[in-house]
Amino acid sequence: MSGRFGIIVHGGAGVSKSLGDGILSSRREHMIKAVEEGMGILRRRGNGALDAAESAVTLMESSGAFNAGKGSCLTITKETEMDAGIMDGSNLQCGAVGAIRDVTNPIKVARKVLELTPHALLAGGPAASFADSNGIPLEKIGATKIKLKMFDELTKSKSHLRYQEFGTVGAVVIDKDGNLASAVSTGGTWLKMEGRIGDSAIVGAGFYADNRAGASVATGNGEAIMKLCLSKYVCDLMPNGMNVKVACNEAVRKLTNVSQGWGGVIAIDPQGQVGIANNTEGMPRAYLFNDMDSPQVAIFEKENQG
């Protein structure tokens, strides 16, 4: 059993100061709410890691402030297709959805995949039908004025943003009993082809959790992250004696040098120690543990990773 329990969330790597104070303040506010809600679950009961991870990601999906759920970006055909995944470190059970449409909270569908099916990943229309048949109402995720403005700017420039301006969301958790969990959700990349599925739906790439090793989630350039199975890479380093902070730094170094990708990772080891690293201008994140008086929040500041 771990003596330290708590939760870390992120709001996506690649965030730029050009977004402005309004959007950045909104992300900060919702990340604080997410870790406080998750911590409330952890304080009330022991075996709560999976519930806390799902709850934190659900809140951020519903906020519209991130590239997840209501805030998801648009495909080349102005549709919204989302990916999400969740994993239980106590038994390695996982569930994910890819290229799903018409649900506000894809992470809830991923949790249902984990609990109700023998599968790890459902995609596209069948994933939405599965959600509808299991009590998750379908709701069209519209193209807001902000999204359409971004779509027009990108289309006119005939280029993609190097750093996406709406952030993927993720959470890693350790509960009172030492159980670990990870969860992640995203709208993917701007102007992507219909049917494109990124790292957030792929166990080992966008998310991973194992009580014996640690829990990690990744954010950033999905294709580069998938090539390295980045989240599992972080977790594989820790049982061999590497500090969680150093493991996160090593993963981002490999992302930068081996697959020429951009992004970041957050992680927790089995002792409840925190690791955070990224190679982008910003990566919004917040964390709260039982030995802290209030959440620690940062967007552009670099962590002292040792």
N, C-alpha and C positions, 0 to 999 in steps of 0.2 A: 504493500500500500504506500502511495506517495503522500508525503506530508504537505506538499504544495499543490494546489489545484487552481485552475483558471483558464482563461480563453484569450486568444489573439485573433484579430480580424484584419483583413486588408481590403483596400478599395481600388486595387489595380495599379500595376507598375506603368510608368510612362506618363504620369500626370505632369502637365506643364503649368508654370506660374501664369501663363497667358490665359488660363481658364477664367481668372478673375476671382475676387474675394467671395462673391455670392455662392458659386458652385463649390468652392473649396470649403467654405463655412458649412454648407449643407452636408457635405461628405463627413466633415469632422463631427457634426452633430449626430448624424445617423450611426457612425461608427461607435460613438460613445454609448448611444442607446443600445446598440447591438451587444457590446461587451457587458453592459449592465444587465440586460435581459438574460444573456447567457449565464452570467455569474449568479443571478438570482436562482436559476434552475440548479446550478451546481451547489449552492449553499443549502437548498431545501432537501436535497437527497444525495445519496452516494453515487449510484450508477446512472449518471445523467449526462455523460459526455456527448452521446449521439444526439440527444434532445437539445442540448445547448448549442451544438454546432448548427443543427437544422434551424433552430429558432433565430440565431444571429443572422444567418444568411437570408432567411425568409424576410426579416425586417429590412435588410438592405435591398432585396429584390423589390419589395413593395414601396420603397421610398421614392423610386424614380430618379435618384441622384447618381446612380451608377450604371454601367453597361451590364445590366442584369435585370431580369423581370421587366417591370414597367419602363425602365430606362434603356432597354436594349437597342443597339444600333440596327441599321437596315442593310439588307442584302442588295445586290445590284438591281433587283426587281422591286425594291422598296418594301419587302416583306420583313418580318421579324422571326428569326429562328434562333433558338437558345439551346445551350448545353448546360448540364449540371451533373454533379456527382457527390456521393457521400460514402464514407467508409467507417466501419466499426473496428477499432484496433484490438478489441478483446477476442474477436473470432475471425477477422479478415473478411467478414461479409461486406459486400459493397453493392451499390446500385447507381445507375446513371441513365441519363437521357441525352439524346443528341438531335439537333435540328428539330426540336419540338416547337410547335406554334400554339398560340391561343391559350396559354396558361400564364397567370401572373407569377406563380411561384414554382418554377421547374424543380427546385430542390425538394419540394414536397412530393413530386412525382418520382424523383430519384429514390426517395426514402421508401415509397410504396414498391418500387422495383426491388429494392433490397429485401423488404419484408414479405412480399406476396408472390414473388416469382422465383424460379430457379436460375434466372438470368442475371447478368451484370449490367447489360446495356440494352435499352430500347430506343428506337429512333423514328423520327418523322411522324407521319400521320398515325400509325399504329400506337406510338407513344402517347399522342393526344387522346386517342380513343381509350387507351388503358386508363389514363387519368380520369376521363369522364365516367368510365364505368366503375371507378373506385372512389367516387365522392369528391373529386376535385373538379369544380366547374370550369368549363371552357369560357374564355373571355378574349376577344380580339385585342391584341396589343397594338395600339394605333401608332401612326407616324406623326408625331407632334411637330409643331412649328420649328422647334430647335433641331430636331432630327432631320427634317426636310431641308433646313438651311445648311446643315452640315453635309447632307447628301449632295445638294446642288454645288456646294463649294468643291467637294472632292471630285464630282463628275466633271465640272468645268476645268479643273486643273489636270484631269486625267492622271491623277496619282493618288496613292494612299498616304495617309498620315504615317510617318515613321512610328510615332507614339500615339496610340489611340487616345482620344480625348474623353472617353467615357470608360470608367474602370470596371473590370471584372471584380467580383467579390469572393472572399474565401474566409474560412475559419478553421483553426485547430484548437483542440480542447483536451485538457486532462481533468478528470473528476476526482472526487475524494477517495475513490477506490483504486486510483491509478490507471483507470481505463482511458484510452486515447481515442479521438475521433477527428476526422477531417471532412470538410464540406466546401464546395465551390460552385459558382454559378456565373454564367456570362451570356452576353448576346453575340459574342464572337468578334469578328473583324468587320470594319466598314467595307461595303461594296463586295462582300464575299459572294461566291457562287451559291445558288440554292443547293442545299444538301451538304455543304461543307461542315464538318465536325472538327472541333479543335481539341486541345489537350484537356479542357475542363470536363469532358465526358469520358476520358480515358484513365482508368485506374493505373497508378504508377507514374503517369505523366503529370496530370494536373492535380492529383490528390493521392495521398497514401496514408495509412495508419496501421501500426502494429505495436501492441503493448510492449513487446520485447525490444523494440528499436526506437520508435518515435512516431510523430505525426507531422506531415508537411503538406502544404499546398503551394502551387506555383501560379504565376501570373505573367503575362507578356505575350511574346511571339509564339503562338501555339505550335506551329509547325517545327520550330527550333526546339521547343520544350519536349515535344513528343519524340524527337530523334534521340534524346538523351534519357527518356523516362525520368525526368528531373526530380520529381517528388520522391520516388523510391530511391533514387541515387542519394538524396540527403539522408533518408532513413537507413540505407545500407552502410553509410559511413560511421554512424554513431555506435553500433554494437562493437565495432573494432577499436573503440577507445577515443574517437574523435569528438571533441567538444561540439555541442550543437551550433554554437556561433561559428566555429571554424568550418563545420560541415556546410552551413548555408553559404559562407564565403566561397568555399571550394566549388559548390554547385554553380554559383553565378559566374565564377571564373571559367568553368567548363562551358557554360552557356555562351559566354562571350567569345572564348578562344576556339572552341571545337565546332560549334554549330553557328557561330556568328549571329547569335540571337540577342534580343534584349528582353529584360524582365526582372523578376525577383522571386524570392521564396520566403515563407515564414514557417517556423517549426517549433515543436516542443519535444523535449526528450523525456524518458520515463521518470526522471526526477523533477519534472516541472520547470526546467530551465528553458529560456527563450532564445531562439535564433532568428535573425532577420538580415537579409542582404538583397541588394538590387544594383543594377548597373544603369539605371535611368535617372532622370532629373528628380523625379519624385515617386514615392510609393506610399500612399496614405495607409496608416495602420494604427491600431489601438490595442492595448491589452490591459487586462485586469486580473489580479491573482489575490488569493486570500490573505497575503501578507502586505497588501497595498491599500492605502487609504482612498485612492481615487484612480481612475484610468490614466494610463500613459498614452498620449496621442502625438503623432508626428506625421508630417506629409513630405517635407523636403529634407528634413534633418537626417543625417546618416547616423546609424546606430554605432556605438563603440563595440565592435565585434571581437576585439582581442586578437 
